[in-house]
Amino acid sequence: MMNLKNKEIYDYIIPRSELRISVNKNYVVFFDLRPPQEEEDFSWTFNEFIDFMEAFKDFISKHRPTD
């Protein structure tokens, strides 16, 4: 489990995409890497992001595609 402290930032680039997500203990910001820019495309509070991820996980578990 990762614990973010103070002003630490965790950057994650989604594989095979143009999306970068930067996370700190207060906010999650999203960047479209085409073209590179300094200002985020949108941001959520950390708790809003976690709520979304939990809701998305629930949605996927109920609507998982079948082969």
FIFIVO-552886 format. One record per residue: residue in three letters; chain; x, y, z of N, C-alpha, C, O in turn. Coordinates in Angstrom, 2 decimals. Layout:
BEGIN
R;Ala;A;X;Y;Z;X;Y;Z;X;Y;Z;X;Y;Z
...
***
This chain:
BEGIN
R;Met;A;0.85;-1.17;0.00;0.00;0.00;0.00;0.89;1.23;0.00;1.84;1.33;0.78
R;Met;A;0.58;2.18;-0.88;1.35;3.39;-0.99;0.75;4.46;-0.08;-0.46;4.67;-0.08
R;Asn;A;1.58;5.14;0.69;1.14;6.24;1.52;1.78;7.52;1.00;3.00;7.67;1.05
R;Leu;A;0.96;8.43;0.51;1.47;9.72;0.03;1.58;10.67;1.21;0.66;10.77;2.03
R;Lys;A;2.70;11.36;1.30;2.94;12.27;2.41;3.25;13.66;1.87;3.85;13.82;0.82
R;Asn;A;2.81;14.64;2.61;3.11;16.04;2.32;2.84;16.36;0.85;1.70;16.28;0.39
R;Lys;A;3.88;16.74;0.12;3.70;17.15;-1.27;4.16;16.09;-2.26;4.38;16.41;-3.43
R;Glu;A;4.30;14.85;-1.83;4.68;13.79;-2.76;3.63;13.64;-3.84;2.43;13.76;-3.59
R;Ile;A;4.10;13.39;-5.05;3.20;13.20;-6.19;3.55;11.88;-6.85;4.71;11.57;-7.09
R;Tyr;A;2.52;11.10;-7.14;2.68;9.85;-7.87;2.13;10.07;-9.26;0.94;10.38;-9.41
R;Asp;A;2.94;9.91;-10.28;2.52;10.05;-11.67;2.35;8.67;-12.29;3.18;7.78;-12.11
R;Tyr;A;1.27;8.51;-13.03;1.01;7.25;-13.71;0.56;7.56;-15.14;-0.39;8.31;-15.34
R;Ile;A;1.23;6.97;-16.11;0.83;7.11;-17.50;0.12;5.82;-17.89;0.69;4.74;-17.77
R;Ile;A;-1.11;5.96;-18.35;-1.91;4.80;-18.73;-1.26;4.15;-19.96;-1.07;4.81;-20.98
R;Pro;A;-0.92;2.86;-19.86;-0.29;2.19;-21.01;-1.16;2.27;-22.27;-2.38;2.19;-22.22
R;Arg;A;-0.48;2.44;-23.41;-1.12;2.52;-24.72;-2.18;3.63;-24.78;-3.21;3.48;-25.44
R;Ser;A;-1.91;4.73;-24.09;-2.85;5.86;-24.12;-2.08;7.17;-24.09;-0.85;7.19;-24.06
R;Glu;A;-2.82;8.23;-24.10;-2.24;9.57;-24.01;-2.66;10.24;-22.69;-2.74;11.46;-22.61
R;Leu;A;-2.93;9.42;-21.66;-3.44;9.94;-20.39;-2.41;9.78;-19.28;-1.87;8.69;-19.08
R;Arg;A;-2.16;10.88;-18.57;-1.34;10.85;-17.37;-2.21;11.24;-16.18;-2.99;12.19;-16.26
R;Ile;A;-2.08;10.50;-15.10;-2.78;10.80;-13.86;-1.73;11.12;-12.81;-0.80;10.33;-12.60
R;Ser;A;-1.87;12.26;-12.16;-0.97;12.64;-11.08;-1.77;12.70;-9.79;-2.82;13.33;-9.71
R;Val;A;-1.24;12.01;-8.76;-1.96;11.87;-7.50;-1.11;12.41;-6.36;0.07;12.09;-6.26
R;Asn;A;-1.72;13.22;-5.51;-1.10;13.54;-4.24;-2.15;13.27;-3.17;-3.23;12.77;-3.48
R;Lys;A;-1.86;13.60;-1.92;-2.79;13.21;-0.86;-4.08;14.02;-0.86;-5.02;13.67;-0.15
R;Asn;A;-4.15;15.09;-1.65;-5.36;15.92;-1.68;-6.11;15.88;-3.00;-7.34;15.96;-3.02
R;Tyr;A;-5.38;15.75;-4.09;-6.00;15.86;-5.41;-5.49;14.80;-6.38;-4.41;14.24;-6.21
R;Val;A;-6.32;14.55;-7.39;-5.94;13.71;-8.52;-6.20;14.55;-9.76;-7.31;15.03;-9.97
R;Val;A;-5.17;14.73;-10.58;-5.31;15.54;-11.78;-5.02;14.70;-13.01;-4.19;13.79;-12.97
R;Phe;A;-5.72;15.01;-14.09;-5.65;14.24;-15.32;-5.12;15.13;-16.44;-5.54;16.28;-16.59
R;Phe;A;-4.19;14.59;-17.22;-3.58;15.32;-18.32;-3.69;14.51;-19.60;-3.37;13.33;-19.63
R;Asp;A;-4.15;15.16;-20.65;-4.06;14.59;-21.99;-2.67;14.96;-22.50;-2.33;16.14;-22.55
R;Leu;A;-1.88;13.97;-22.86;-0.50;14.23;-23.26;-0.34;14.69;-24.70;0.78;14.86;-25.17
R;Arg;A;-1.44;14.88;-25.41;-1.39;15.40;-26.78;-2.06;16.75;-26.79;-3.29;16.76;-26.64
R;Pro;A;-1.48;17.82;-26.92;-0.03;18.07;-26.82;0.36;18.19;-25.36;-0.50;18.39;-24.51
R;Pro;A;1.65;18.06;-25.04;2.08;18.24;-23.65;1.66;19.61;-23.14;1.74;20.61;-23.85
R;Gln;A;1.23;19.65;-21.90;0.76;20.91;-21.32;1.06;20.93;-19.84;1.29;19.89;-19.22
R;Glu;A;1.05;22.11;-19.27;1.31;22.24;-17.84;0.02;22.22;-17.03;0.03;21.78;-15.88
R;Glu;A;-1.07;22.70;-17.60;-2.33;22.77;-16.87;-3.15;21.50;-17.10;-3.24;21.00;-18.23
R;Glu;A;-3.73;20.98;-16.02;-4.49;19.75;-16.12;-5.78;19.94;-16.93;-6.29;21.05;-17.05
R;Asp;A;-6.28;18.83;-17.48;-7.56;18.85;-18.19;-8.71;18.88;-17.20;-9.70;19.57;-17.43
R;Phe;A;-8.59;18.14;-16.12;-9.56;18.23;-15.03;-8.95;17.62;-13.77;-7.94;16.91;-13.83
R;Ser;A;-9.57;17.90;-12.64;-9.07;17.37;-11.38;-10.24;17.00;-10.47;-11.34;17.53;-10.60
R;Trp;A;-9.96;16.09;-9.56;-10.89;15.70;-8.51;-10.15;15.75;-7.19;-8.92;15.69;-7.16
R;Thr;A;-10.91;15.86;-6.10;-10.26;15.65;-4.82;-9.90;14.17;-4.75;-10.45;13.35;-5.48
R;Phe;A;-8.98;13.85;-3.87;-8.57;12.45;-3.73;-9.78;11.58;-3.39;-9.93;10.49;-3.94
R;Asn;A;-10.65;12.06;-2.50;-11.82;11.28;-2.11;-12.81;11.11;-3.27;-13.42;10.05;-3.40
R;Glu;A;-12.98;12.13;-4.10;-13.84;12.00;-5.28;-13.29;10.92;-6.22;-14.05;10.13;-6.78
R;Phe;A;-11.98;10.90;-6.39;-11.35;9.89;-7.24;-11.58;8.49;-6.68;-11.93;7.57;-7.43
R;Ile;A;-11.37;8.31;-5.38;-11.57;7.00;-4.75;-13.03;6.58;-4.89;-13.31;5.42;-5.19
R;Asp;A;-13.97;7.50;-4.68;-15.40;7.19;-4.85;-15.68;6.73;-6.28;-16.41;5.76;-6.49
R;Phe;A;-15.11;7.43;-7.26;-15.29;7.04;-8.65;-14.73;5.65;-8.89;-15.40;4.81;-9.51
R;Met;A;-13.52;5.39;-8.42;-12.89;4.09;-8.65;-13.71;2.97;-8.03;-13.85;1.90;-8.63
R;Glu;A;-14.26;3.19;-6.84;-15.09;2.16;-6.21;-16.38;1.94;-7.00;-16.80;0.80;-7.20
R;Ala;A;-17.00;3.03;-7.46;-18.22;2.90;-8.27;-17.91;2.22;-9.60;-18.71;1.42;-10.08
R;Phe;A;-16.77;2.53;-10.20;-16.39;1.92;-11.47;-16.14;0.43;-11.28;-16.55;-0.38;-12.11
R;Lys;A;-15.46;0.07;-10.21;-15.21;-1.35;-9.92;-16.54;-2.09;-9.76;-16.70;-3.20;-10.27
R;Asp;A;-17.48;-1.49;-9.06;-18.81;-2.09;-8.88;-19.51;-2.24;-10.23;-20.10;-3.29;-10.51
R;Phe;A;-19.46;-1.20;-11.06;-20.07;-1.25;-12.38;-19.48;-2.37;-13.22;-20.21;-3.14;-13.84
R;Ile;A;-18.15;-2.46;-13.24;-17.48;-3.50;-14.03;-17.87;-4.89;-13.53;-18.09;-5.80;-14.33
R;Ser;A;-17.93;-5.07;-12.22;-18.26;-6.38;-11.68;-19.68;-6.81;-12.09;-19.96;-8.00;-12.21
R;Lys;A;-20.57;-5.84;-12.28;-21.95;-6.15;-12.67;-22.14;-6.23;-14.17;-23.11;-6.84;-14.63
R;His;A;-21.25;-5.65;-14.94;-21.41;-5.58;-16.40;-20.20;-6.14;-17.14;-19.89;-5.71;-18.25
R;Arg;A;-19.52;-7.08;-16.54;-18.33;-7.68;-17.16;-18.71;-8.35;-18.47;-19.64;-9.16;-18.50
R;Pro;A;-18.02;-8.02;-19.54;-18.31;-8.69;-20.81;-18.05;-10.19;-20.72;-17.13;-10.63;-20.03
R;Thr;A;-18.84;-10.93;-21.40;-18.61;-12.37;-21.46;-18.03;-12.73;-22.82;-18.35;-12.10;-23.82
R;Asp;A;-17.19;-13.72;-22.84;-16.56;-14.14;-24.10;-17.44;-15.09;-24.85;-17.07;-15.55;-25.93
***
